[in-house]
Amino acid sequence: MILWRFLFVAFLLLPPTWSRAAEDLMDQYLSVPGAYLFVRRAPEGARSDRLVLTVFEDFMCPACYHAATEIFPSLKEKYGNRLELRFLGFPFVHQESRLAARAHVVAQELGFGDEMQKALFRAHFEQQLDITSKEGLATVADSIGLASDLLLKQLDDNGGAAEVERTIAQADAYQIDGTPTVILDGWIKVNDVNQGNLEKIIDGLLAKKKVSAGHSAPSPRQ
């Protein structure tokens, strides 16, 4: 009942445009188990060989810290290359985490995105560093081998600000009202970010992709 209630709400949120192809596609995916919402009528930029899992996270959110350190590494270990993880700093729970979100964007641009994502959570929750200050972020940068003066210069030049604003706008479009929130292939939203629920959904989606790939594969020559 929970799943169908979520689906009903999701249909109300979807834009009024409709197509038979979109209807057929959603019908195919309704059997995927787990608690989730359809927030688009079709995947966006999906690939047949992997699932893209986008995480909207606040670097000062305890639930995000737990997911980032426990759940997502475990999922990546289980699914390997079949699962692509993307992390977006979303200053939702704590508005003062906006600077940390910007620092994460800058670090991504400099090739330190994964390291910065982990280091920000570690700094705030394990080392009690102030990641809302430039001094604290400089310490975090040094800890991952990113030149702190380069990071601070980028932040002084408003680096990462436009990207964080785009993340906020994207979150608004998905009607995200909490963190962490997961978006799968750009069209399925998961609010219940626990490992069991995510594995159910991921297994179901990957199985659907496998079936679809099999149907589209060319027949062997006789």
C-alpha positions as CSV (number, residue, x, y, z in Angstrom):
1,M,0.0,0.0,0.0
2,I,2.9,2.4,0.8
3,L,4.3,2.0,-2.7
4,W,1.0,2.6,-4.4
5,R,0.3,5.6,-2.3
6,F,3.7,7.0,-3.3
7,L,3.0,6.3,-6.9
8,F,-0.4,8.1,-6.8
9,V,1.2,11.2,-5.3
10,A,4.0,11.0,-7.9
11,F,1.4,10.9,-10.7
12,L,-0.1,14.1,-9.4
13,L,3.2,15.8,-9.5
14,L,4.0,14.9,-13.0
15,P,3.5,17.4,-15.8
16,P,0.2,16.9,-17.8
17,T,1.9,15.9,-21.1
18,W,1.5,12.2,-21.9
19,S,2.5,9.7,-24.4
20,R,1.7,6.1,-25.0
21,A,5.4,5.3,-25.0
22,A,5.8,6.9,-21.5
23,E,2.7,5.1,-20.3
24,D,4.0,1.8,-21.5
25,L,7.4,2.4,-20.0
26,M,6.0,3.3,-16.6
27,D,3.8,0.2,-16.7
28,Q,6.9,-1.9,-17.2
29,Y,8.5,-0.5,-14.1
30,L,5.6,-0.5,-11.7
31,S,6.5,-4.0,-10.6
32,V,9.9,-2.9,-9.2
33,P,9.7,-3.5,-5.4
34,G,10.5,-0.9,-2.8
35,A,9.3,2.5,-1.6
36,Y,9.9,5.2,-4.2
37,L,8.2,7.9,-6.4
38,F,8.2,8.4,-10.1
39,V,9.1,12.1,-10.6
40,R,9.5,12.0,-14.4
41,R,7.7,10.0,-17.0
42,A,10.9,8.4,-18.4
43,P,14.6,8.1,-17.5
44,E,16.9,11.0,-18.3
45,G,20.3,10.0,-19.8
46,A,19.9,6.4,-18.6
47,R,22.3,3.7,-19.9
48,S,21.4,0.1,-20.5
49,D,24.5,-1.3,-18.7
50,R,24.3,0.7,-15.4
51,L,22.2,2.7,-13.1
52,V,22.9,6.3,-12.1
53,L,22.3,7.0,-8.5
54,T,22.4,10.8,-7.7
55,V,22.5,11.8,-4.0
56,F,21.4,15.1,-2.7
57,E,23.2,15.5,0.6
58,D,23.9,18.1,3.2
59,F,27.5,17.9,4.6
60,M,26.2,18.7,8.1
61,C,23.3,16.2,8.1
62,P,23.8,13.2,10.4
63,A,21.6,10.9,8.2
64,C,23.7,12.0,5.1
65,Y,26.9,11.2,7.1
66,H,25.6,7.7,7.9
67,A,24.5,7.1,4.3
68,A,27.8,8.4,2.9
69,T,30.0,6.3,5.2
70,E,27.9,3.1,5.5
71,I,25.2,2.7,2.8
72,F,26.7,4.0,-0.4
73,P,30.1,2.4,-0.1
74,S,28.4,-0.9,0.6
75,L,26.1,-0.5,-2.5
76,K,29.1,0.4,-4.6
77,E,31.0,-2.7,-3.4
78,K,28.0,-4.9,-4.2
79,Y,27.1,-3.5,-7.6
80,G,30.5,-2.3,-8.9
81,N,30.4,-0.8,-12.4
82,R,26.6,-1.4,-12.7
83,L,26.1,1.5,-10.3
84,E,27.3,5.0,-10.9
85,L,27.2,7.3,-7.8
86,R,27.0,11.0,-8.1
87,F,27.0,13.3,-5.0
88,L,25.5,16.8,-5.0
89,G,26.0,19.1,-2.0
90,F,22.6,20.5,-1.1
91,P,22.5,23.0,1.8
92,F,19.0,22.1,2.9
93,V,19.1,21.1,6.5
94,H,21.8,23.6,7.4
95,Q,22.0,26.7,5.3
96,E,25.5,27.4,6.6
97,S,26.7,24.3,4.8
98,R,26.5,26.2,1.5
99,L,30.2,27.1,1.7
100,A,31.1,23.4,2.1
101,A,28.9,22.6,-0.8
102,R,30.7,25.1,-2.9
103,A,34.1,23.7,-1.8
104,H,32.9,20.3,-2.9
105,V,32.1,21.7,-6.4
106,V,35.5,23.4,-6.6
107,A,37.2,20.2,-5.5
108,Q,35.3,18.2,-8.2
109,E,36.5,20.6,-10.9
110,L,40.1,20.1,-9.6
111,G,39.8,16.3,-9.6
112,F,39.3,15.9,-5.9
113,G,35.5,15.5,-5.7
114,D,35.3,12.0,-4.1
115,E,38.1,12.8,-1.6
116,M,36.4,16.1,-0.6
117,Q,33.0,14.5,-0.2
118,K,34.3,12.0,2.3
119,A,36.6,14.5,4.0
120,L,33.9,17.0,4.6
121,F,31.8,14.5,6.5
122,R,34.8,13.2,8.4
123,A,35.9,16.7,9.3
124,H,32.5,17.7,10.7
125,F,31.4,14.5,12.4
126,E,34.6,12.9,13.5
127,Q,37.1,15.7,13.8
128,Q,34.7,18.5,14.9
129,L,36.3,20.9,12.4
130,D,34.3,24.0,11.4
131,I,33.4,23.3,7.7
132,T,31.3,26.5,7.6
133,S,34.5,28.6,7.7
134,K,37.2,29.1,5.1
135,E,39.8,28.2,7.7
136,G,38.2,24.9,8.4
137,L,37.8,24.1,4.7
138,A,41.5,25.0,4.1
139,T,42.4,22.3,6.7
140,V,40.1,19.8,4.9
141,A,41.7,20.6,1.6
142,D,45.2,20.1,3.0
143,S,44.1,16.7,4.3
144,I,43.3,15.4,0.9
145,G,46.3,16.9,-0.9
146,L,44.4,19.8,-2.5
147,A,46.3,23.1,-2.2
148,S,44.3,25.1,0.3
149,D,45.3,28.4,-1.2
150,L,43.9,27.3,-4.6
151,L,40.6,26.3,-3.0
152,L,40.3,29.5,-1.0
153,K,41.1,31.6,-4.1
154,Q,38.3,29.8,-6.0
155,L,35.9,30.4,-3.1
156,D,36.9,34.1,-3.0
157,D,36.1,34.3,-6.7
158,N,32.6,32.8,-6.0
159,G,33.6,29.4,-7.3
160,G,31.0,26.8,-7.0
161,A,28.2,29.2,-6.3
162,A,26.4,28.9,-9.6
163,E,26.7,25.1,-9.5
164,V,25.2,25.0,-6.0
165,E,22.3,27.2,-7.1
166,R,21.7,24.8,-10.0
167,T,21.6,21.9,-7.5
168,I,19.1,23.8,-5.4
169,A,16.9,24.5,-8.5
170,Q,17.2,20.8,-9.5
171,A,16.1,19.7,-6.0
172,D,13.2,22.1,-6.2
173,A,12.2,20.5,-9.6
174,Y,12.3,17.1,-7.9
175,Q,10.4,18.5,-4.9
176,I,13.1,17.3,-2.6
177,D,12.2,18.1,1.0
178,G,14.9,16.3,3.0
179,T,18.3,14.9,2.9
180,P,19.7,12.5,1.9
181,T,17.4,12.0,-1.1
182,V,18.3,9.7,-4.0
183,I,17.3,10.1,-7.6
184,L,17.7,7.0,-9.8
185,D,18.3,7.5,-13.6
186,G,16.8,11.0,-13.3
187,W,13.2,9.8,-12.9
188,I,12.7,7.8,-9.6
189,K,13.0,9.5,-6.2
190,V,13.8,7.6,-3.1
191,N,13.2,9.3,0.3
192,D,13.6,6.1,2.4
193,V,17.4,5.9,2.0
194,N,18.1,2.7,3.9
195,Q,20.2,-0.1,2.4
196,G,17.4,-2.7,2.2
197,N,15.0,-0.4,0.3
198,L,17.7,0.8,-2.0
199,E,18.9,-2.8,-2.8
200,K,15.3,-3.8,-3.7
201,I,14.9,-0.9,-6.1
202,I,18.3,-1.2,-7.6
203,D,17.9,-5.0,-8.1
204,G,14.6,-4.4,-9.8
205,L,15.8,-1.6,-12.1
206,L,18.9,-3.5,-13.1
207,A,16.7,-6.6,-13.9
208,K,14.5,-4.4,-16.1
209,K,17.5,-3.0,-17.9
210,K,18.8,-6.5,-18.5
211,V,15.5,-7.6,-20.0
212,S,15.3,-4.5,-22.2
213,A,18.8,-5.0,-23.4
214,G,18.0,-8.6,-24.2
215,H,15.0,-7.6,-26.2
216,S,16.9,-5.0,-28.2
217,A,19.9,-7.3,-29.0
218,P,20.1,-8.4,-32.6
219,S,19.2,-12.0,-33.3
220,P,22.2,-14.3,-34.1
221,R,22.7,-15.2,-37.7
222,Q,21.4,-18.6,-38.8
